[in-house]
Amino acid sequence: MTNHHDAGVLGRIGETLHVWRQRYQSRRELARWSERDLHDIGRSWSDVAEELDKPFWRA
């Protein structure tokens, strides 16, 4: 007997892991931005610090 729900669950797990990895990579990239880069997008180092303090699973 085949459980057709397994593929859906595995797909959602895979998607979640992908989103978490993207968040982690994006935040690491943001940490390397210069003051000028941040100014250009209207952000400050305090904004960056707040974002970097979040764990990868938090949006």
Sine and cosine of phi, psi and omega as CSV:
sin_phi,cos_phi,sin_psi,cos_psi,sin_omega,cos_omega
0.00,0.00,0.72,-0.70,-0.06,-1.00
-0.97,-0.23,0.70,-0.71,0.08,-1.00
-0.99,-0.10,0.95,-0.30,-0.06,-1.00
-0.97,0.26,-0.18,0.98,0.01,-1.00
-0.98,0.18,-0.36,0.93,-0.03,-1.00
-0.86,0.51,-0.67,0.74,-0.02,-1.00
-0.89,0.47,-0.65,0.76,0.03,-1.00
-0.91,0.42,-0.68,0.73,0.01,-1.00
-0.91,0.42,-0.72,0.69,0.00,-1.00
-0.90,0.44,-0.62,0.79,0.04,-1.00
-0.89,0.45,-0.68,0.73,0.02,-1.00
-0.92,0.39,-0.62,0.78,0.06,-1.00
-0.89,0.45,-0.71,0.71,0.03,-1.00
-0.87,0.49,-0.67,0.74,0.02,-1.00
-0.90,0.44,-0.67,0.74,0.03,-1.00
-0.88,0.47,-0.71,0.71,0.03,-1.00
-0.88,0.47,-0.62,0.79,0.03,-1.00
-0.90,0.44,-0.71,0.71,0.02,-1.00
-0.89,0.47,-0.69,0.72,0.01,-1.00
-0.88,0.48,-0.68,0.74,0.01,-1.00
-0.91,0.42,-0.65,0.76,0.03,-1.00
-0.88,0.47,-0.69,0.73,0.02,-1.00
-0.88,0.48,-0.72,0.70,0.00,-1.00
-0.86,0.51,-0.74,0.68,-0.02,-1.00
-0.92,0.40,-0.65,0.76,0.00,-1.00
-0.89,0.45,-0.66,0.75,-0.01,-1.00
-0.93,0.36,-0.59,0.81,0.07,-1.00
-0.91,0.42,-0.63,0.78,0.04,-1.00
-0.91,0.42,-0.70,0.71,0.02,-1.00
-0.85,0.52,-0.59,0.81,0.00,-1.00
-0.89,0.45,-0.38,0.93,-0.02,-1.00
-1.00,-0.03,-0.08,1.00,-0.04,-1.00
-0.94,0.34,0.53,-0.85,0.02,-1.00
-0.99,0.12,0.21,-0.98,0.07,-1.00
-0.85,0.53,-0.63,0.77,0.01,-1.00
-0.90,0.43,-0.71,0.71,0.03,-1.00
-0.85,0.53,-0.71,0.70,-0.02,-1.00
-0.91,0.42,-0.66,0.75,0.03,-1.00
-0.87,0.50,-0.66,0.75,-0.02,-1.00
-0.87,0.50,-0.51,0.86,0.01,-1.00
-0.98,-0.22,0.13,0.99,0.07,-1.00
0.97,0.26,0.51,0.86,0.01,-1.00
-0.87,-0.50,0.37,-0.93,0.03,-1.00
-0.88,-0.48,0.14,-0.99,0.04,-1.00
-0.90,0.43,-0.50,0.87,0.04,-1.00
-0.92,0.38,-0.58,0.82,0.10,-1.00
-0.89,0.46,-0.69,0.72,-0.01,-1.00
-0.90,0.44,-0.71,0.70,-0.01,-1.00
-0.86,0.51,-0.66,0.75,0.02,-1.00
-0.89,0.46,-0.67,0.74,0.01,-1.00
-0.92,0.39,-0.66,0.75,-0.04,-1.00
-0.94,0.34,-0.41,0.91,0.02,-1.00
-0.96,0.27,-0.27,0.96,-0.01,-1.00
-0.96,0.27,0.64,-0.77,0.14,-0.99
-0.94,0.33,0.38,-0.93,-0.08,-1.00
-0.87,0.50,-0.39,0.92,-0.04,-1.00
-1.00,0.08,-0.14,0.99,0.04,-1.00
-0.99,-0.11,0.74,-0.67,0.04,-1.00
-0.97,0.24,0.00,0.00,0.00,0.00
